């Protein structure tokens, strides 16, 4: 039997509800895979912990993350819980991404059946690409480090050759594992930048094409970020894998998510050479917490990414195909805000039933 130590962080707001649903799906997967054992270990972190202890995550939890085979994090944060400087206190992205050197933020954007896209004419699978966001450099490297006074503040954007090379190589390796863009089946990696304006972005593009030379089987192209925002709306089927600086990835992955039914349908992984954590990319939605209407699919699909990352691709595929099948059959219904029409529990039960082969 293969055993894995998995750290779970239930988070804030709707986070615990999503984690409960996801754990139910993981338990169903283990029932159907007798050789797979996930030892789930819950740790508290986020806004609730900060409010009680003055620290968003403990040293013990950070150590556990360094020792685990996988980390699964539900949404954290609460706009009402702030640091003395006025920033939101419960967020963990910077702590985990930088602390674990998770340089590649992987954000799949995929149109599932039963999901209405605001873009007309796209069938299920007609939008299917992955945004790879460099996770440790870029403008967000200045997080909490801006300099200046009340009249002017400067935040530094930093891009290095080493940081760019490793994230670009990650993007090309991912494209090799995919089936290409929906439009033409071509395996393609797109560099997104503002190299016409910023020297740092010019370096990013230069390194991109240097790495691309090692992958003659993958088409390489570059586009400015403003043009890319346009293209992701008018021709999303052209894209397979896109790689970009940190803040650009933050913005464009959210834009892409909106075209595929919202962030409640978008999983993500934060991956480095040694460690990785997987999370729902949306917020903790404290306004609907406890109402049983939150959509858990983002975290459920993130758990599938985690399983694939630790080498359990069959189990990951069970979750992915179960979600697809339940949506296709109308067993999962979402309203125009992405909330569960029949409740979160109904979504959980539908996915679990398909994992177990009951439908």
N, C-alpha and C positions, 0 to 999 in steps of 0.2 A: 504493500500500500504506500502511495506517495502522500506524505504529509507536508503541509505548508503552514507557517505561522503568518496570520493575516491580522494587521492592526486595523480596527475600525474606529472611526471618529464620527459619532452621530451628529455632532454640530448643534446648530441653533435653529429656531423657528420650525420650519417643516422638516428639517434635517433628520430628527429621530424617526419620523414617520416614514421617510424615504428609506432610511437604513433598515427599518423593520421589514419593509417590503422586499428589499434587496436580499436581506439575510434569508427570508423565506424562499426566494428563488434559488439562492446558493445551496440551501438545504435540500431542495428538490433535485438539484443537479447532483449532489452527493449521493442521494438515494439511488439515482440511475447510474452512477459511476462508482461501483463498490471499491475501486482501487484509489479513489480520490478522497482525501481527508483535509478539510480546511479547519484549522484551529483558530477560531475567531477570538480576538482579544480586544475588548472595548476600552478606549481611552477617551477621557474628557478633554476637549480643547475648544477654543472659540470665545465668543462674547460672554456666554454664561459663566465660563471659568474665570474670565477676566473680571467680571463684576464681583465674583466671590473672593478671588485671591489676588487680584491685581496683576495677573500674568496669564496670557492667552493660552500658553501651552507649557507643560512642566518639562523639566530636564529628563525626568524618567520616561515620559512619552517620546521625547526626541531620541533617547537612547534606544527605546523599543523599536522606533522606526528604522534606526540604523541596523538593527538585528533581524528585522522581519523579512519574509519572502515577498510580501506585498502590503500595500497600504490603501485602504478604501475610505474616502472622506466624503461625508455629506456636506451640504451647504453650511457655512458658518457666518457669523456676524449678525449684528443688530444695529441699525442706525442710531438707536437711542443710547448705545453703550460706546462712549468716546474716551480717548486718551486725554490727558491734560492739554495736549497740543491741538485738540479738536478733530483728529483723524479717527476713523472707525477702529475700535480697539480689538475686535474679535477676529480679524482676518488672518489667515495662516499662509496664504500663497507665498509671500516673500520669505517667511521663515523656513518653510519646507523646500521650496524650489532652490533657494540660494544655499541653505544649510546642507542639503543633500546633493547639490550640484546637478540638478535635474534640468539639463540644458535644452531639452526638446519638449515643447508643449504640443501634444498631438490632439487636434480637434476635428473629428470627422463630421462632415455635413452630408446627410443622406435623406432623401425623400422616401418615406415609408408609405405603404398602402394605407388607405383610410385617413391620410393626413392631407388637408387642403393647403396647398401652397398659394401664397398671394400672386405667384407668377403663373399665368395662364398656360395651359397646354403641356404641362410636365406630368408624366406618368411616374408611378413608383420606380425608383432607381434611376430616373432621368436626371436627377441631381445627386451626385455621388463623388465627393472629393474630400481631401483632408488638408486642413491648414496646419502647417508646422510653424510654430511661433518660437523663435529663440527666446529662452526663458531666463537667462542670467545676466544679459547685457542690455544694450539699447537704452532707451530713455528711462525705463523703470529701474535701471541700476542706480538711479539717483533717489530711489524711494527713501524718504525721511532724511535726505542729505542735501536738499536745496539750500542755497546760500543767498543771503540778502536781507534787506530790511522790509519795513512795511510798505515801501513804495515800489520796490522791484526785487524780484527773486529769480535766480538762475538755476535750472536743472540741467545737468550735463548728460548728453547722449554719447555713449561709448560703444564702439564696435571694434573687436579685435580679429585678427586673421585666424587665430586658433579657434576662437569661439564660433566664428562664421563657418570655418571649414567643417567642424564636427557636426553642426546642425544641418548644413547643406548635404553632407554625406548621409546623415540619417534620412533626409528626405528622399534621396535617390535610392537608398536601400529599401525604403518603404514602397516606392513606386514599383520596384521590381517584384514585390509580393502582391501587387494589385492587378486588376484586370484592365486598367487603362481608363481613359475618359469615356463617359457614356456617349458622347457625340460621335466618336470615331474609333474607340477601342485602343487609342494610342497611349502608351505609358509616357507620361509627360510630367516634368517638374518645372514649375514656374517661379522665377525669382520676382518678388514684389518689393519695390524700393522707391526712394526719391533721389536717385543718383544724379539727377539733373540739377539738384539744389544743394545737397549735403555731401561733403567729402566722405563722411562716415559711411553713407549709403553707397557711394561710388566704390569704396573698398569692399562692401558686402557683395556688390555685383561682380567685381573683379574676381573675388575668391570663388563666387558661385560658378563662373565659367571655367575657372581652373579645375575645380572638382568635377564639373560636368564632363570634362575630357576623359575622365576615368570610367564614364558610363556611356559608351557609344550606342548602347541599345536603348537608351532613354532619351526622348526628345527634351531639349533644354531651351527655355525661352525666358525673357525678362519683360516686365511691364511696370510702369509707374503705378504707385498705390492709388492715385485718384482715378486713373483709367481702370484699374482692377476693380474698384468699387462699382464702377459702371458695368463692367463685364460680368461680375457675379450676379447681376440682376438681368442683363439682357442675353447673356450666353453662358449660364453656369455649367452646361453640359460639356463645355470645352475643357474643363479643368479636371485634373487627376490629383496631383499633389502640389501645394503652393508653400513656399518657404519665405519667411520674412522676419524683420526686426520685431522686438517684443511688443511695443505699443501698436504697431500696425497690425500685428497678429491678433491683439486684443480686440481691436475695432472690427477688422474684416471677418473674423470668425463669428462675431455676434451678428453682423450683417448677413452672413451666410446662413446662420441658424434661423434667422427670421424667414428666409425663403423656403425652409424645410419644416415649418410647423412650430418654430420657436425653440428657445433654449432647453425646454423640457424634453426635447427629442435628441439632444446633443450630448454625447458622452465626451470624456477627455482623459488623457493620460499625461503625466509629467515624468519624463524618462531621462535617466542619466546612465553613465557607464556601470554604476554599481547598484543604484537604488531607483525606485519608481513609486509614484502614488497616483491614484485614479480618483476622479471626482466628478460630480455633476457641476456644470459650469455656471449655472444660474444662482441667484441669491437665495437667502433663507426664507423669504416671503413671510415675515412674522404676522402679516395681516390675515393670512388664511391658515395659520398654524392651528392644529387641533380640530379642524373642520372635516378632515377626511376626504378632501377633494384635490389634494396635490397629486401631480403626475409623477410617479416614481421611475419612469422609463429612462431618464437621463442617468440616474445612478445605477439602475439595473444593467444598462448597456455599458456603463463604465466598468462594472464588475466583469462583464464579458471581456473587455479590453485587458483587464488585469489577469484574467485566466489565460488569455492568449499570450500575454507577456511572460508568464511563469512557465509556459510550455504546455499548458492544458488546452490546446486548440480545439479538441473535440468538445469539451465542456463549454468553451466559449461559443462555439457554433450552435450548440443546443440552445443557449440563451438567445442568440441573434435570430435563429430561425423560428423560435417560439414567439418572440416579439413580433416578427414579420407576419407569421401565420395568424396570430390573434388579432392584429390590426386588419389584415386582409379579410378575415372572416367577420369583422364587425363586433368581435367580442370585447374590444377596447374602443371606447368612444371618448373623444376629447372635444371640449367646446372651443369657441374661437379665441379664447384666452389661454388655451392649452391645459385647462383643468379637467379633471376626471368627471365626466358626466354621471357615471354610475358609482363614483367613489374610488378612492385609492385601493381599497380592498378588492374591488372587482378586477382591477388591472392585475393585481398581484395573483389572484386566483386564476385568471385567464392564462397568464404566463406559466405559472406552476403546473397547471393542468396539461399544457402542451409539452413542457419539459418532461413530465412523467408519462407522456404518451397516452393520456386519457382522452384526448380529442384527435 
